[in-house]
Amino acid sequence: MYKFPYYTEQDMEKVIAFMQANTFAIVTGAGEKYPVATQIPLEIKIDQDKIFLQGHIMRKTDHHLAFEKNNNVLVLFTGPHCFVSASWYTNPSVGSTWNYMTVHAKGTIRFMTEMETRDAVKTVSDKFEGTLSAGAFDKLPQDYIDHMMKAIVGFTIEVESIDNVFKLSQNRDEASQKNIIEQLRKRGDDNSVMIADEMNRRLK
């Protein structure tokens, strides 16, 4: 990671909140020749100060087979990101850059039983369906659920370490930061505005 102390968020509650806001994460591991990865929604659970990530994947895919052989995984939670022009600095005689927010969680993966997988899928379904279609999972035909359970497998990742980079121009003077915020808001795209809002919160 591009690690510098001034880009590192020390407040673990803010780091977890970021993860919870960006749960469509990338789970990566070591394959036989190349690294393997899959991007999936995750459920984040806290139990006695330990962080657990739950989800499910298709059986017998490259990543499933790789994770069975090597249960060490890296999970990437990525957030807003945008280009920052050096022309916005009080001293523009340096390189332009990219602001972004990311969390890397390392841990070990354990695959679930069929019943555990069913419960995990129901939990994720209920969470994201919300009031749109309350109880949608329970309304599915049992034969469909039985068929689906044979094709997927749930998992739990026990997080052992977390790193983060919240690169938000903290190494620039206040005047530069305020101008970056203004310019990003003028640009107007979602990523730029979200980075500008986060920068602004940290200036207060």
C-alpha positions as CSV (number, residue, x, y, z in Angstrom):
1,M,0.0,0.0,0.0
2,Y,0.9,3.6,-0.4
3,K,1.5,4.0,3.3
4,F,2.3,7.3,5.0
5,P,1.2,8.3,8.5
6,Y,-0.7,11.3,7.3
7,Y,-2.8,9.2,4.9
8,T,-3.6,6.6,7.6
9,E,-7.0,6.8,9.5
10,Q,-6.3,6.0,13.1
11,D,-9.9,5.9,14.2
12,M,-11.0,2.2,13.8
13,E,-14.7,3.1,14.0
14,K,-14.3,5.3,10.9
15,V,-12.4,2.5,9.1
16,I,-15.2,0.0,9.9
17,A,-17.9,2.6,8.9
18,F,-16.1,3.0,5.5
19,M,-16.0,-0.8,5.1
20,Q,-19.8,-1.0,5.9
21,A,-20.5,1.7,3.3
22,N,-18.5,-0.1,0.6
23,T,-19.4,-3.8,1.2
24,F,-19.1,-4.8,-2.5
25,A,-15.5,-5.9,-2.0
26,I,-12.8,-7.8,-3.8
27,V,-11.7,-11.0,-2.2
28,T,-8.3,-12.2,-3.4
29,G,-6.0,-15.1,-2.8
30,A,-3.1,-17.2,-4.2
31,G,-3.9,-19.4,-7.2
32,E,-1.6,-22.1,-8.7
33,K,-0.2,-19.7,-11.3
34,Y,-1.9,-16.4,-11.0
35,P,-3.7,-14.6,-8.1
36,V,-7.4,-15.2,-8.0
37,A,-10.1,-12.7,-7.1
38,T,-13.9,-12.2,-7.0
39,Q,-16.0,-9.2,-6.2
40,I,-19.0,-9.8,-4.0
41,P,-21.2,-8.2,-1.4
42,L,-20.1,-8.9,2.2
43,E,-21.8,-8.9,5.6
44,I,-19.5,-7.3,8.3
45,K,-20.0,-8.6,11.8
46,I,-18.2,-7.5,15.0
47,D,-18.0,-10.1,17.8
48,Q,-15.9,-9.3,20.9
49,D,-13.8,-6.8,19.1
50,K,-13.1,-9.3,16.2
51,I,-14.2,-8.5,12.7
52,F,-15.8,-11.2,10.5
53,L,-16.7,-11.0,6.9
54,Q,-19.4,-13.2,5.5
55,G,-20.6,-13.9,1.9
56,H,-21.0,-16.7,-0.6
57,I,-19.4,-17.7,-3.9
58,M,-20.0,-20.2,-6.7
59,R,-18.6,-23.7,-6.0
60,K,-15.6,-25.0,-8.1
61,T,-14.6,-21.7,-9.5
62,D,-10.9,-20.8,-9.7
63,H,-11.2,-18.7,-6.5
64,H,-13.1,-21.4,-4.6
65,L,-10.6,-24.0,-5.4
66,A,-7.7,-21.7,-4.6
67,F,-9.2,-20.7,-1.2
68,E,-9.7,-24.3,-0.3
69,K,-5.9,-25.0,-0.8
70,N,-4.7,-21.7,0.8
71,N,-7.1,-20.1,3.2
72,N,-5.2,-16.8,3.5
73,V,-7.1,-14.0,1.8
74,L,-6.9,-10.3,1.2
75,V,-10.1,-8.3,1.0
76,L,-10.1,-4.9,-0.7
77,F,-12.8,-2.3,0.2
78,T,-12.6,0.6,-2.3
79,G,-14.4,3.9,-2.1
80,P,-14.4,7.2,-4.0
81,H,-11.4,8.3,-6.0
82,C,-10.5,11.2,-8.3
83,F,-7.7,13.1,-10.1
84,V,-6.3,16.1,-8.3
85,S,-4.4,18.7,-10.4
86,A,-1.3,20.3,-9.1
87,S,-2.5,23.6,-10.6
88,W,-4.9,23.8,-7.6
89,Y,-2.0,24.0,-5.1
90,T,-0.6,27.2,-3.8
91,N,2.7,25.8,-5.1
92,P,1.9,24.1,-8.4
93,S,5.5,23.2,-9.1
94,V,5.0,19.5,-8.1
95,G,3.2,16.6,-9.7
96,S,-0.5,16.1,-9.9
97,T,-2.0,13.2,-8.0
98,W,-5.0,10.9,-7.3
99,N,-7.0,11.1,-4.1
100,Y,-8.7,7.9,-2.9
101,M,-9.9,5.8,0.0
102,T,-9.3,2.1,0.5
103,V,-9.1,-0.5,3.2
104,H,-7.2,-3.8,3.0
105,A,-8.3,-6.6,5.3
106,K,-6.2,-9.7,5.7
107,G,-7.4,-12.9,7.3
108,T,-8.3,-16.6,6.9
109,I,-11.4,-18.0,5.2
110,R,-13.5,-20.8,6.4
111,F,-16.2,-22.4,4.3
112,M,-19.7,-23.0,5.7
113,T,-21.9,-26.0,5.9
114,E,-25.0,-26.1,3.6
115,M,-27.3,-24.9,6.5
116,E,-24.9,-22.1,7.4
117,T,-24.8,-21.1,3.8
118,R,-28.5,-21.0,3.6
119,D,-28.7,-18.8,6.7
120,A,-26.0,-16.5,5.3
121,V,-27.7,-16.1,1.9
122,K,-31.0,-15.3,3.7
123,T,-29.3,-12.7,5.9
124,V,-27.7,-10.9,2.9
125,S,-31.0,-11.2,0.9
126,D,-33.1,-9.7,3.8
127,K,-30.6,-6.9,4.3
128,F,-30.5,-5.7,0.7
129,E,-34.1,-6.4,-0.1
130,G,-35.1,-4.3,2.9
131,T,-38.7,-3.0,2.5
132,L,-38.5,-3.5,-1.3
133,S,-39.5,-7.1,-1.0
134,A,-39.6,-8.1,2.7
135,G,-39.2,-11.8,3.3
136,A,-38.3,-12.5,-0.4
137,F,-36.0,-15.3,0.4
138,D,-38.6,-17.2,2.4
139,K,-41.0,-16.9,-0.5
140,L,-38.7,-18.8,-2.9
141,P,-39.7,-22.3,-3.9
142,Q,-37.9,-24.9,-1.7
143,D,-36.7,-26.9,-4.8
144,Y,-35.1,-23.7,-6.1
145,I,-33.3,-23.1,-2.8
146,D,-32.2,-26.7,-2.7
147,H,-30.8,-26.4,-6.2
148,M,-29.1,-23.1,-5.4
149,M,-27.4,-24.5,-2.3
150,K,-25.7,-27.2,-4.3
151,A,-24.1,-24.5,-6.6
152,I,-22.8,-22.1,-3.9
153,V,-20.9,-22.1,-0.7
154,G,-20.9,-19.6,2.1
155,F,-17.8,-18.5,3.9
156,T,-16.6,-16.5,7.0
157,I,-13.3,-14.6,6.9
158,E,-11.8,-13.8,10.3
159,V,-9.9,-10.6,9.9
160,E,-6.4,-10.7,11.4
161,S,-5.1,-7.3,10.2
162,I,-6.4,-4.1,8.6
163,D,-4.5,-1.4,6.7
164,N,-6.0,1.7,5.2
165,V,-5.1,4.6,2.9
166,F,-7.4,7.7,3.1
167,K,-5.4,9.9,0.7
168,L,-7.1,13.2,0.9
169,S,-4.3,15.8,0.3
170,Q,-3.4,15.9,4.0
171,N,0.1,16.7,3.0
172,R,-1.0,20.1,1.4
173,D,-1.5,23.4,3.2
174,E,-5.0,24.5,4.2
175,A,-5.3,27.0,1.4
176,S,-4.5,24.3,-1.2
177,Q,-6.9,21.9,0.4
178,K,-9.7,24.4,0.4
179,N,-9.1,25.1,-3.3
180,I,-9.0,21.4,-4.1
181,I,-12.4,21.0,-2.4
182,E,-13.8,23.9,-4.4
183,Q,-12.4,22.6,-7.7
184,L,-13.7,19.1,-7.1
185,R,-17.1,20.4,-6.4
186,K,-17.0,22.4,-9.6
187,R,-16.2,19.2,-11.5
188,G,-19.4,17.8,-10.1
189,D,-19.1,14.0,-10.7
190,D,-20.0,11.7,-7.8
191,N,-16.5,10.6,-7.0
192,S,-15.1,14.1,-6.9
193,V,-17.9,15.4,-4.8
194,M,-17.6,12.6,-2.3
195,I,-13.8,13.2,-2.0
196,A,-14.4,16.9,-1.6
197,D,-17.0,16.3,1.2
198,E,-14.7,14.0,3.1
199,M,-11.8,16.5,2.8
200,N,-14.1,19.2,4.0
201,R,-15.2,17.2,7.1
202,R,-11.5,16.7,8.0
203,L,-10.8,20.5,7.8
204,K,-13.5,21.3,10.4
